[in-house]
Amino acid sequence: MSSNTTPADAVSAAESQFEVNAGVARATGVLALGNVASRVFGLLREVMLTNLFGASAAVDAFNVAVIVPKALYDLLIAGHVNSAIIPVLSEIATQEGRIALWRLVSVLLSLVTVVLALLVVLLEILAPHIVQFVGGGFDLATLQLAADLLRLTAPALIFLGWFSVLSGTLYALRVFTWPAFAGAGFNAAIVLLTILLVPPVQLTARLVAPGVVWGLARPSDAITAAAVGWLIGALVQLVLQLPGLRGAHLHLTLNWNHPAIGQIVRLYTPVMFSLVLDTLVIRTFSYNLASQSVEGSTGYMNWATTLIQFPQGLVATAISIAILPTLSRQAVSITDAGRQAFRDTLGLGLRLATTLILPAAVGLFVLATPIVALLFQHGAFTPFDTVITVTALRLYLIGLPFAALDLLLVYAFYARQDTLTPALVGLLSLTVYMVAAIVLFPTFSLFSLMIADSLKHMVHALVSSYLLARRINGLGQQRLLRTIGKAGLASLAMGVVTALLLPYLIQSIGTPSLLHEGLLVLASGGVAVILYLGLSFILRIEELRWLWGLVRQRVKV
């Protein structure tokens, strides 16, 4: 305590910090719940598409029609939100008040409207050429269908842009509920509208006690319903933001001369560099290469990615959100104690992520086949599609632990107001990805992309950890390696035992059906969880104890 700080001041500061932590905990809980809801509805969306269309050319066309406006949105708008829009709007709201905030938001909405409207017109005109560039390996019929679908999904770009500005405004005002559940509304709208708009066709269902075996067959042009659902879904998530903005004075304006616009552009430039690379390589290069392999290739990629996103989002994203505010405060400290606190907080996050992501990756690897069969192998989705999806998923899982830890490392750089280093490391890792995919493609075809993706995450995580450790004088490597060893051993043992028990569980549960598949996943997953928790107790993994204390604290909050 400094000479100018009284005990009363210390108590007041502690109480203030407690209130901040409680607010962050509540906000994190809301955002996590919204994340879960969004991913559940997103999974339902993928299950619905597999049941209606399987791994078909129609799904390939739909994926291309969606990926183009989504890539433009990510490049031009989405990256601004966390890196620039929220910080600037928060500063304006705090220092200049609501009137100044509404003026800046009005300018942003006007700029977004003009820029995105021009892009939509270009997409409508150039749709055949764009889908040819993205999906060059598709046949003419698939390319034509993709062009038609792109003309339907393109206007969603405007709704997505407006949503980003309005949700960023709500975040700046510390209103979290409406943005948190926007993704769930988006995916739910796609599911509902696709089911309602798909033309009535042959629908067969036969009861097989105690479950149901059913099948659907849809013509390829029925995929149009999914494209319409995607457009309306973008509108739904925009409308969901409006209740949180009651009383806001927003209007379109042609006066775009606002000093904060330049500030936003300067903050976003390094992030835009990374997103350009991501768009050109991950979105365009990957889809083009995948289109030259098997039919339904983009579907296999998307289904495997959907499953990967559950542990990635619920572990890495949740922990990153939880520690980022603390890291940001500690990063500005010039004292030795402040620097040590930064290292301790980051080290705890890395160790906690390790204890959760390793068993999740191993468990998903072992149970990949029953999980994919439960979620997707119905209707037009065949056992062959399950084999391809499972193989893709398992290859992606190799890089999942690296991706989870890497997200925390990137957030640590951002907390230190360094966005250039992650961008440069991203350039290196994307180069590795492209070279590996091209070299491996003649041998592994579609699966070369999954192998290359895992290599990319490995390179990014290892290089980022090396650079960050040099700048902050270590990451607590000894404790981290000890946790990796214990969690890795517990996860490996859990995976081996679960894999050995799986055939007996399949035999015990009986004839395959939807109900039996669900019971199999629940039983085997429950066995895996119990095994890991028991082994963690035996090996004394301290981070799980910390997690339990955090959960209890948040429940009390």
Secondary structure as the mmCIF struct_conf table of DSSP 4:
data_model
#
loop_
_struct_conf.conf_type_id
_struct_conf.id
_struct_conf.beg_label_comp_id
_struct_conf.beg_label_asym_id
_struct_conf.beg_label_seq_id
_struct_conf.end_label_comp_id
_struct_conf.end_label_asym_id
_struct_conf.end_label_seq_id
TURN_TY1_P TURN_TY1_P1 SER A 3 ASN A 4
HELX_RH_AL_P HELX_RH_AL_P1 PRO A 7 PHE A 53
BEND BEND1 ALA A 55 ALA A 55
HELX_RH_AL_P HELX_RH_AL_P2 ALA A 57 TYR A 73
HELX_RH_PI_P HELX_RH_PI_P1 ASP A 74 ALA A 78
HELX_RH_AL_P HELX_RH_AL_P3 GLY A 79 HIS A 80
HELX_RH_PI_P HELX_RH_PI_P2 VAL A 81 ILE A 85
HELX_RH_AL_P HELX_RH_AL_P4 ILE A 86 GLN A 95
TURN_TY1_P TURN_TY1_P2 GLU A 96 GLU A 96
HELX_RH_AL_P HELX_RH_AL_P5 ARG A 98 VAL A 134
BEND BEND2 GLY A 135 GLY A 135
TURN_TY1_P TURN_TY1_P3 GLY A 136 GLY A 137
BEND BEND3 PHE A 138 PHE A 138
HELX_RH_AL_P HELX_RH_AL_P6 LEU A 140 THR A 153
TURN_TY1_P TURN_TY1_P4 ALA A 154 PRO A 155
HELX_RH_AL_P HELX_RH_AL_P7 ALA A 156 ALA A 172
TURN_TY1_P TURN_TY1_P5 LEU A 173 ARG A 174
HELX_RH_AL_P HELX_RH_AL_P8 THR A 177 ALA A 180
TURN_TY1_P TURN_TY1_P6 PHE A 181 PHE A 181
HELX_RH_AL_P HELX_RH_AL_P9 ALA A 182 LEU A 197
BEND BEND4 VAL A 198 VAL A 198
HELX_LH_PP_P HELX_LH_PP_P1 PRO A 199 PRO A 200
STRN STRN1 LEU A 203 VAL A 208
TURN_TY1_P TURN_TY1_P7 ALA A 209 PRO A 210
STRN STRN2 GLY A 211 LEU A 216
HELX_RH_3T_P HELX_RH_3T_P1 SER A 220 ILE A 223
HELX_RH_AL_P HELX_RH_AL_P10 THR A 224 VAL A 239
TURN_TY1_P TURN_TY1_P8 LEU A 240 GLN A 241
HELX_RH_3T_P HELX_RH_3T_P2 LEU A 242 LEU A 245
TURN_TY1_P TURN_TY1_P9 ARG A 246 GLY A 247
BEND BEND5 LEU A 254 LEU A 254
HELX_RH_AL_P HELX_RH_AL_P11 PRO A 259 LEU A 277
HELX_RH_PI_P HELX_RH_PI_P3 ASP A 278 PHE A 285
HELX_RH_AL_P HELX_RH_AL_P12 SER A 286 ALA A 290
TURN_TY1_P TURN_TY1_P10 SER A 291 GLN A 292
BEND BEND6 SER A 293 VAL A 294
TURN_TY1_P TURN_TY1_P11 GLU A 295 GLY A 296
HELX_RH_AL_P HELX_RH_AL_P13 SER A 297 PRO A 311
HELX_RH_PI_P HELX_RH_PI_P4 GLN A 312 THR A 317
HELX_RH_AL_P HELX_RH_AL_P14 ALA A 318 ALA A 331
TURN_TY1_P TURN_TY1_P12 VAL A 332 VAL A 332
BEND BEND7 THR A 335 THR A 335
HELX_RH_AL_P HELX_RH_AL_P15 ASP A 336 VAL A 366
TURN_TY1_P TURN_TY1_P13 LEU A 367 LEU A 367
HELX_RH_AL_P HELX_RH_AL_P16 ALA A 368 PHE A 376
BEND BEND8 HIS A 378 HIS A 378
TURN_TY1_P TURN_TY1_P14 GLY A 379 ALA A 380
HELX_RH_AL_P HELX_RH_AL_P17 PRO A 383 LEU A 397
TURN_TY1_P TURN_TY1_P15 ILE A 398 GLY A 399
HELX_RH_AL_P HELX_RH_AL_P18 LEU A 400 ALA A 415
TURN_TY1_P TURN_TY1_P16 ARG A 416 GLN A 417
HELX_RH_AL_P HELX_RH_AL_P19 LEU A 420 PHE A 444
TURN_TY1_P TURN_TY1_P17 SER A 445 LEU A 446
HELX_RH_AL_P HELX_RH_AL_P20 PHE A 447 ILE A 472
TURN_TY1_P TURN_TY1_P18 ASN A 473 ASN A 473
HELX_RH_AL_P HELX_RH_AL_P21 GLN A 477 ILE A 509
BEND BEND9 THR A 511 THR A 511
HELX_RH_AL_P HELX_RH_AL_P22 LEU A 514 LEU A 539
TURN_TY1_P TURN_TY1_P19 ARG A 540 ARG A 540
HELX_RH_AL_P HELX_RH_AL_P23 GLU A 542 LYS A 556
#
